[in-house]
Amino acid sequence: MSRHFPPARILPAVVSAAIVLAACGGSTPPSVSVLPSAADASVTFTFASQTPAVSRETAGQPDAYFVNPGAVIEHEGQLHMFANVFSTWPGHVDVPHLTSSDGASWQLAASKPVLTNEDVPQADPGADVSTGFVDASGQFVLIFSTVNFGEPWLLGRASAPSPDGPWTVDPEPILKPGAAGSIDAGGLSWPSVVKTDAGYALYYTARSTQRGSGSIGMATSTDGVTWTKRAMPVVEADQKWELGSLDRPRVAVTPRGLVMLYASGNDLTRHGVAWSQDGVTWRKSADGPALTAADYPVDGRSWDGALLYRNGTLNFWLEIGSGSAPDGTNVYLATAPLR
């Protein structure tokens, strides 16, 4: 099964200013001298257990084949996961809401999914929740990418007064593919949002053609509703292990700046690490991928993940499994101390 087609923390003001300048078409800000050195840029992830943090049973759908972590949001000390559960790809997707205090043990918060792809007017046939946040008004927000057969993928938005809803999907997408020749003319997918002093920064997989190689694009917003894309990628494939393509950026705010986990677009089991102080200039770890299939607690491949920094630790929830029925996939937790 191919699943990649083709194959409340605030940033410092200097970060926000650089992000806004770049998104508005100004010159790229200079690299910040406090970027981690190559030696400091690497992190070591360890999987907590061979037992899934979230299984299809945990998500309330034991008869489904696949589950990924979708969006993980921390709010008032509690973790909220809006997972994606499905049995065919592309196909029908249910989004259950789960809660946790520690990230390792999760409970279903509502008996029914809070959202399905049938709620998304742009889905043809699917929609996959990828990231989320709580906005300045206290609304919960989820950002998803469509999973379409023929048309380039795009990004949409849903909001609710509480994590259990009711959820309202915006009738229009928040970001569409660019014009011919642009970095995302072939589609946008797998977004990841972080808060800034100026609003929000969103990172996504950009493809210049639908089946082409991926790079990491960026957009910014003051309100989380209206977004402005940056014309050029902020991260591109330039290391041998990346195999010429990047995918699935996952970004978190830490005391050391922004950290991004990203996958090789042609081998989603390899995850690299990059760091930034301004949100635009990124420095990759010189040590190669931080995670590979050899690190997984069970045999299998990986697909979608969610990244969050809390209590001095990076938490990475990753979908791992066979990628085929009936064994399917579950979600496992990897952690990395970060001081």
N, C-alpha and C positions, 0 to 999 in steps of 0.2 A: 504494500500500500504506500503510494507516494503521497506525502502530506505537505509538500512544500512548493509545488507548482513553480518551477519545474523540478526539479527533483523534490505628623504635621510638622515637617521640617522645612526650614526656609534657607535658600542659598544666600550667601553674602551679596550685598548690593553690587559689588564689582562683577559678579557672575551675571546678575540680571542685566546690568547695563550692556555687557558684551553680547549677551544673547539677543537683546532687543536691537542693538546696532547691526548685528549680522543679518537678522531676519528682515530688517527694513532696507537692506540693500547697501548699507555702509561698508566700509572696508573691514576686512577681517581683523579683529583685535590681535595684538601681539600675544605670543605664548606667555603664560604666567610663570614666573621663575619658581614658584612653589609646587609645580607639578611633581608628582612622585618620580624619583629616579628610576632607572630600569630595575635596580635591585629592590626598590620599595614597591614597585608596581605589581608584583606577583602576589597572589593570595593562594592559600591552600584550603580547598573544600574537602569536607569529610561527610559522607552520608550517615545520618543518624541511626538508621536501622534498615534491615532487610524487609521489615514490615512497612507497607505503604502508609504514608501520612493520610492519604485520601485514596480510597478504592471506589469502584463503581457502586459497591454496596454502601459504603459510607455516604456517597452522594445520592443515595436513595433510588438507584437504578441498577439492581443486580443483574438484570437481563441485558443491559447495554454492554458494548465491547470496549469502549474507549472513554477515558476521562483525562482532561488536562486542567491545570490550575487556573486558567483564565486570568482574572484580575484578583489580586490580593491587596486589600486596603486596611491600614491600621487607623482606628478611630477611637479616641478616648480609652486607649489601653487594650482594646479588643481587636482581634484580627477577623476580617471578613473575606471569605473566598467566594468568588462568583465563577464556578467551574463550568467547563463545557463538557457535556456528556452526549455521546452519539454512537451509532453502530455502523454507519456508512459514511464515506468521505469522497466527494461532498455529499451532504445529505442533511437530514433533520438534526438540529442541535437543541438540547435543553440546557438551561442555565440555572442550576440550583444554588441556593445561598447556604454556606456553611460558616460556622464560627469557631474560634479557638483562642485560648489564652496564651499558648506557648508555641504555636505553629507546627507542633508535632502530632497533636491529637485534635481532631476536628469532629464537630457534631452538626448534623443537618438542622438548620434553623427554621425551615418551612417545609411542609409536607409536599408542596408542589413547586415546580420550577418557577422562578420569579420572572423569567424571560425565555422566549424561544425564538428561533429564526423566523417563525411565522408572524412575529410582531414587527419584523424588519422589512419595510417595503422594498428595499434595494436587494434583498437576498435572492440569489438565483443559482442554486437553491439554498445556500447556507449563509450563516453569519457567526463569527467566532469572537467572543469577548476576549480582549487581550490586556486591558489595563483599566485603571479607574482611580478616582480621588473623591474627596469631599470638598465642595467648593466653598467660597466665602459666605454663602447664605446658609450653609449646612446641608445642601442637597448632595445626595450621592450621585456620582456620575460614572458611567461605564463607556469606554470607547471600544468599538469593535471593527473588525475588517470583514467585508463581504467575502464570500467564497463562491465565486461565480464560474460557470462553465465557459462562457464565450467572451464576456466583457472583462476588461481590466478591473482588478479589485479596487475598492475605495474604502474610506473610513467613515463611520457613523457614530452617533452619540445617543445615549439613553440616560434619563435622569429620574430620580425618585426622592420623595421626602424622607424615606427611611430605607434601609437595605432590603426590607421585604416588600417594598413598593407602596403604592402602585407605580410601575415603571412606564415612562412615556418615551417613545423613540422619536427623535427629530425626523420630520418628513423628508428633509434634504440631508445629504451627506455633509460632513464637516470638511473633508478634503477629497478632491477628485484627482484622477490622473492628469498630469500636465500635458502640454502641447507636444507634438512630435519633436523629437530631439532633446526633450527634457529628461532629467534623471529618473522621473517616475511616469513617463508616458505609457509604460507597460503595466502600471498599477502600484498601489500602496498596500502594505500589509503589516501585521504584527506590531502595532504601535506600543509605545511605553511612555508614560507621562510622569514628570516630576514637577513639584511646585517651585516657583522662584519668587523673589520679591516683586517682580513685575507681573507675575501671573503664573504661566505654565510653559514648559518646554516639552515637546513631543518628538520622540525619535521613532523611526519606522524603516522597514525594508522598502527600498526604492528599486524599481526595475525599469530600465529604459525601453525594454521590449517585454512582452508578456512572459516569454520563456527564457529571458536573458538572465545574465548574472545580476546579483543584488549588491547594492551598497547601502549605507545608512544615511537616510535623509533626516531633516529636522524642520519643525514648525514651531511657532510661538503664538501665545494668546494671552491677552490681559484678563479675559473672563472665562476661559475654558469653553467658549461657544464658537467664537470666530477666530480662525487660525490663519497665519501667514507663513508660507513655506520659504525656506532658504533655497536658493537656486542650485547650489552645489552640494555634494555629499559632505558630511562631516567625518565619516570614516569609510575607507575603501580597502579592498583586499590588496595587500602588498606583501604578505608573508606566505611562504611555500605551503604551510599546513592549511591555509585558508582555501586553497584550491580555486582561487580566482573569483570567489563570491562570498558575500556576507548575508546573514539572515538573523531574524529573531533578536533584535537588540532589546536588552532589559537593563534599565537604568535606575539607580538609587542614589539618594543624597546621603553622604557620610561626613564625619568630621574632617576627612581628608579631601573632600571635594566630591564630584560626581564619579561614580564607578559604573561601567557598562560591561555586562556579559553579553557576548554575541556568539553566534554559531557560524561555522563554515556553511555556506549555502549549498554546497555539494556533498556535505557529510555532517548532518545535524548533530552527530555525537561529539563533535569537537567544539569546545566553548573557550573563547579567548576573553581576556580582560583588558580594558582600556580605562584611562583616568583623565579627568578634565577639571580645571578650575574655572573656566569661562563658558563651558557648555558647547563650545565650537571647536576648540583645539584639543585633540585627544592624543594621548600617548599610550601605546600598547605595551603590555608586558613583553619583555624580550625572551621570556622563558617558554614561549609557545603556548599551547592550549592549557588552561587551568583545569579543565575536566575533559576526560575522554571516556569511551565505553569501558575501558579497563578499570575505571574508578567506580563504576556503577555497582550498587548492592545486589543486583540481579542481572541475569543475562538479558540482552535486548538492545534495542536502539532507543533514541530519544527524539522528542518533537518539541512541544511547547513548554515554556517555563515562566515563572514569576519570581521577581527579585525584590527583597525588602531589607533595609538596614534597621535594626533595633537592638538596644541594650548591648552595644559593642560588637555585634555579630551580623554578618551578612547571611541572610536566609535565602536559599534558592530552591524553589519547589519545581521539580522537573518530571515531566511525563516520560515514563520508560516502559518498554514492553516489547512484544513481538511485532506489533504493527499489523497483526492479522487476527481474525476471529478463529477460535473462541478465546484464545489466551488474552488478547487485547493489551491494554495499558493501564497503569495506575500511576499515582503521583508520589514521589519520594522526596524527602527533605535532605538537602545538603547544607552544611553551615561552614562558615569561615570566620575565625576571630579577626577583628580589625580594631586596632588601638590607635 
